[in-house]
Amino acid sequence: MKIKIYVEGGGDIKVLKTKCRKGFRNFFRKAGLDGRMPRVVACGGRLATM
């Protein structure tokens, strides 16, 4: 099963969204999910995610 997690944040430019995804990937790895990592989708700022 593939899991996607949509997160608010990451800004409006590609570089910031990449950094946001990397941060969440490190968080999930430290939480012990290294073998079954969810895909993180950075959706931008609060107004962009509505």
Backbone as XML, in Angstrom:
<?xml version="1.0"?>
<chain id="A" units="angstrom">
  <residue number="1" name="MET">
    <atom name="N" x="0.843" y="-1.166" z="0.000"/>
    <atom name="CA" x="0.000" y="0.000" z="0.000"/>
    <atom name="C" x="0.891" y="1.233" z="0.000"/>
  </residue>
  <residue number="2" name="LYS">
    <atom name="N" x="0.558" y="2.211" z="-0.846"/>
    <atom name="CA" x="1.296" y="3.472" z="-0.904"/>
    <atom name="C" x="0.526" y="4.528" z="-0.139"/>
  </residue>
  <residue number="3" name="ILE">
    <atom name="N" x="1.246" y="5.298" z="0.659"/>
    <atom name="CA" x="0.615" y="6.333" z="1.473"/>
    <atom name="C" x="1.188" y="7.683" z="1.090"/>
  </residue>
  <residue number="4" name="LYS">
    <atom name="N" x="0.304" y="8.670" z="0.906"/>
    <atom name="CA" x="0.703" y="10.047" z="0.655"/>
    <atom name="C" x="0.224" y="10.899" z="1.817"/>
  </residue>
  <residue number="5" name="ILE">
    <atom name="N" x="1.086" y="11.787" z="2.259"/>
    <atom name="CA" x="0.726" y="12.721" z="3.318"/>
    <atom name="C" x="0.856" y="14.124" z="2.740"/>
  </residue>
  <residue number="6" name="TYR">
    <atom name="N" x="-0.249" y="14.848" z="2.727"/>
    <atom name="CA" x="-0.271" y="16.217" z="2.227"/>
    <atom name="C" x="-0.043" y="17.150" z="3.413"/>
  </residue>
  <residue number="7" name="VAL">
    <atom name="N" x="0.989" y="18.006" z="3.297"/>
    <atom name="CA" x="1.324" y="18.896" z="4.409"/>
    <atom name="C" x="1.211" y="20.347" z="3.971"/>
  </residue>
  <residue number="8" name="GLU">
    <atom name="N" x="0.766" y="21.166" z="4.895"/>
    <atom name="CA" x="0.742" y="22.602" z="4.671"/>
    <atom name="C" x="2.156" y="23.107" z="4.925"/>
  </residue>
  <residue number="9" name="GLY">
    <atom name="N" x="2.660" y="23.862" z="4.005"/>
    <atom name="CA" x="3.999" y="24.415" z="4.174"/>
    <atom name="C" x="4.853" y="24.176" z="2.960"/>
  </residue>
  <residue number="10" name="GLY">
    <atom name="N" x="6.058" y="24.658" z="3.035"/>
    <atom name="CA" x="6.984" y="24.483" z="1.940"/>
    <atom name="C" x="7.101" y="25.714" z="1.065"/>
  </residue>
  <residue number="11" name="GLY">
    <atom name="N" x="6.277" y="26.701" z="1.288"/>
    <atom name="CA" x="6.383" y="27.921" z="0.500"/>
    <atom name="C" x="5.836" y="27.761" z="-0.904"/>
  </residue>
  <residue number="12" name="ASP">
    <atom name="N" x="6.160" y="28.742" z="-1.729"/>
    <atom name="CA" x="5.607" y="28.781" z="-3.076"/>
    <atom name="C" x="6.632" y="28.487" z="-4.160"/>
  </residue>
  <residue number="13" name="ILE">
    <atom name="N" x="7.881" y="28.249" z="-3.768"/>
    <atom name="CA" x="8.897" y="27.954" z="-4.778"/>
    <atom name="C" x="9.444" y="26.547" z="-4.580"/>
  </residue>
  <residue number="14" name="LYS">
    <atom name="N" x="9.971" y="25.988" z="-5.661"/>
    <atom name="CA" x="10.392" y="24.591" z="-5.689"/>
    <atom name="C" x="11.437" y="24.264" z="-4.622"/>
  </residue>
  <residue number="15" name="VAL">
    <atom name="N" x="12.397" y="25.159" z="-4.414"/>
    <atom name="CA" x="13.479" y="24.905" z="-3.451"/>
    <atom name="C" x="12.927" y="24.726" z="-2.038"/>
  </residue>
  <residue number="16" name="LEU">
    <atom name="N" x="11.969" y="25.561" z="-1.661"/>
    <atom name="CA" x="11.384" y="25.469" z="-0.318"/>
    <atom name="C" x="10.550" y="24.210" z="-0.155"/>
  </residue>
  <residue number="17" name="LYS">
    <atom name="N" x="9.819" y="23.822" z="-1.190"/>
    <atom name="CA" x="9.022" y="22.597" z="-1.116"/>
    <atom name="C" x="9.930" y="21.379" z="-0.988"/>
  </residue>
  <residue number="18" name="THR">
    <atom name="N" x="11.073" y="21.399" z="-1.681"/>
    <atom name="CA" x="12.040" y="20.303" z="-1.585"/>
    <atom name="C" x="12.591" y="20.199" z="-0.174"/>
  </residue>
  <residue number="19" name="LYS">
    <atom name="N" x="12.938" y="21.333" z="0.422"/>
    <atom name="CA" x="13.449" y="21.326" z="1.799"/>
    <atom name="C" x="12.398" y="20.831" z="2.783"/>
  </residue>
  <residue number="20" name="CYS">
    <atom name="N" x="11.146" y="21.183" z="2.553"/>
    <atom name="CA" x="10.054" y="20.723" z="3.416"/>
    <atom name="C" x="9.927" y="19.204" z="3.343"/>
  </residue>
  <residue number="21" name="ARG">
    <atom name="N" x="9.938" y="18.654" z="2.122"/>
    <atom name="CA" x="9.839" y="17.202" z="1.964"/>
    <atom name="C" x="11.019" y="16.484" z="2.611"/>
  </residue>
  <residue number="22" name="LYS">
    <atom name="N" x="12.222" y="17.036" z="2.467"/>
    <atom name="CA" x="13.410" y="16.422" z="3.078"/>
    <atom name="C" x="13.305" y="16.440" z="4.601"/>
  </residue>
  <residue number="23" name="GLY">
    <atom name="N" x="12.786" y="17.523" z="5.150"/>
    <atom name="CA" x="12.612" y="17.606" z="6.595"/>
    <atom name="C" x="11.652" y="16.552" z="7.116"/>
  </residue>
  <residue number="24" name="PHE">
    <atom name="N" x="10.530" y="16.386" z="6.427"/>
    <atom name="CA" x="9.574" y="15.359" z="6.835"/>
    <atom name="C" x="10.138" y="13.963" z="6.645"/>
  </residue>
  <residue number="25" name="ARG">
    <atom name="N" x="10.917" y="13.750" z="5.561"/>
    <atom name="CA" x="11.534" y="12.443" z="5.339"/>
    <atom name="C" x="12.482" y="12.102" z="6.487"/>
  </residue>
  <residue number="26" name="ASN">
    <atom name="N" x="13.285" y="13.072" z="6.943"/>
    <atom name="CA" x="14.169" y="12.846" z="8.093"/>
    <atom name="C" x="13.376" y="12.561" z="9.364"/>
  </residue>
  <residue number="27" name="PHE">
    <atom name="N" x="12.269" y="13.279" z="9.541"/>
    <atom name="CA" x="11.409" y="13.062" z="10.705"/>
    <atom name="C" x="10.858" y="11.639" z="10.727"/>
  </residue>
  <residue number="28" name="PHE">
    <atom name="N" x="10.322" y="11.181" z="9.580"/>
    <atom name="CA" x="9.757" y="9.835" z="9.509"/>
    <atom name="C" x="10.829" y="8.765" z="9.676"/>
  </residue>
  <residue number="29" name="ARG">
    <atom name="N" x="12.021" y="9.018" z="9.152"/>
    <atom name="CA" x="13.125" y="8.062" z="9.295"/>
    <atom name="C" x="13.502" y="7.913" z="10.774"/>
  </residue>
  <residue number="30" name="LYS">
    <atom name="N" x="13.597" y="9.026" z="11.482"/>
    <atom name="CA" x="13.933" y="8.988" z="12.910"/>
    <atom name="C" x="12.813" y="8.362" z="13.738"/>
  </residue>
  <residue number="31" name="ALA">
    <atom name="N" x="11.580" y="8.423" z="13.215"/>
    <atom name="CA" x="10.447" y="7.818" z="13.909"/>
    <atom name="C" x="10.368" y="6.309" z="13.676"/>
  </residue>
  <residue number="32" name="GLY">
    <atom name="N" x="11.301" y="5.773" z="12.861"/>
    <atom name="CA" x="11.348" y="4.337" z="12.656"/>
    <atom name="C" x="10.586" y="3.837" z="11.438"/>
  </residue>
  <residue number="33" name="LEU">
    <atom name="N" x="10.242" y="4.719" z="10.523"/>
    <atom name="CA" x="9.477" y="4.319" z="9.339"/>
    <atom name="C" x="10.358" y="4.158" z="8.103"/>
  </residue>
  <residue number="34" name="ASP">
    <atom name="N" x="11.639" y="3.938" z="8.296"/>
    <atom name="CA" x="12.589" y="3.921" z="7.189"/>
    <atom name="C" x="12.235" y="2.904" z="6.120"/>
  </residue>
  <residue number="35" name="GLY">
    <atom name="N" x="11.721" y="1.760" z="6.461"/>
    <atom name="CA" x="11.394" y="0.737" z="5.481"/>
    <atom name="C" x="10.073" y="0.947" z="4.776"/>
  </residue>
  <residue number="36" name="ARG">
    <atom name="N" x="9.222" y="1.823" z="5.288"/>
    <atom name="CA" x="7.889" y="2.042" z="4.710"/>
    <atom name="C" x="7.530" y="3.531" z="4.730"/>
  </residue>
  <residue number="37" name="MET">
    <atom name="N" x="8.370" y="4.298" z="4.062"/>
    <atom name="CA" x="8.230" y="5.751" z="4.072"/>
    <atom name="C" x="7.007" y="6.214" z="3.285"/>
  </residue>
  <residue number="38" name="PRO">
    <atom name="N" x="6.205" y="7.115" z="3.858"/>
    <atom name="CA" x="5.098" y="7.704" z="3.107"/>
    <atom name="C" x="5.642" y="8.762" z="2.147"/>
  </residue>
  <residue number="39" name="ARG">
    <atom name="N" x="4.891" y="9.045" z="1.104"/>
    <atom name="CA" x="5.272" y="10.119" z="0.189"/>
    <atom name="C" x="4.707" y="11.418" z="0.745"/>
  </residue>
  <residue number="40" name="VAL">
    <atom name="N" x="5.555" y="12.421" z="0.883"/>
    <atom name="CA" x="5.136" y="13.715" z="1.425"/>
    <atom name="C" x="4.925" y="14.679" z="0.273"/>
  </residue>
  <residue number="41" name="VAL">
    <atom name="N" x="3.753" y="15.305" z="0.252"/>
    <atom name="CA" x="3.419" y="16.297" z="-0.761"/>
    <atom name="C" x="3.287" y="17.641" z="-0.064"/>
  </residue>
  <residue number="42" name="ALA">
    <atom name="N" x="4.253" y="18.536" z="-0.315"/>
    <atom name="CA" x="4.203" y="19.885" z="0.255"/>
    <atom name="C" x="3.259" y="20.724" z="-0.586"/>
  </residue>
  <residue number="43" name="CYS">
    <atom name="N" x="2.221" y="21.286" z="0.040"/>
    <atom name="CA" x="1.159" y="21.959" z="-0.700"/>
    <atom name="C" x="1.275" y="23.479" z="-0.701"/>
  </residue>
  <residue number="44" name="GLY">
    <atom name="N" x="2.316" y="24.030" z="-0.141"/>
    <atom name="CA" x="2.465" y="25.473" z="-0.119"/>
    <atom name="C" x="1.852" y="26.082" z="1.131"/>
  </residue>
  <residue number="45" name="GLY">
    <atom name="N" x="1.639" y="27.365" z="1.078"/>
    <atom name="CA" x="1.108" y="28.099" z="2.225"/>
    <atom name="C" x="-0.359" y="27.803" z="2.503"/>
  </residue>
  <residue number="46" name="ARG">
    <atom name="N" x="-0.858" y="28.333" z="3.586"/>
    <atom name="CA" x="-2.222" y="28.063" z="4.038"/>
    <atom name="C" x="-3.268" y="28.417" z="2.984"/>
  </residue>
  <residue number="47" name="LEU">
    <atom name="N" x="-3.118" y="29.561" z="2.335"/>
    <atom name="CA" x="-4.106" y="29.969" z="1.340"/>
    <atom name="C" x="-4.057" y="29.109" z="0.081"/>
  </residue>
  <residue number="48" name="ALA">
    <atom name="N" x="-2.899" y="28.528" z="-0.218"/>
    <atom name="CA" x="-2.773" y="27.678" z="-1.405"/>
    <atom name="C" x="-3.374" y="26.293" z="-1.178"/>
  </residue>
  <residue number="49" name="THR">
    <atom name="N" x="-3.519" y="25.871" z="0.058"/>
    <atom name="CA" x="-4.000" y="24.518" z="0.344"/>
    <atom name="C" x="-5.513" y="24.432" z="0.487"/>
  </residue>
  <residue number="50" name="MET">
    <atom name="N" x="-6.188" y="25.542" z="0.462"/>
    <atom name="CA" x="-7.646" y="25.540" z="0.650"/>
    <atom name="C" x="-8.357" y="24.980" z="-0.533"/>
  </residue>
</chain>
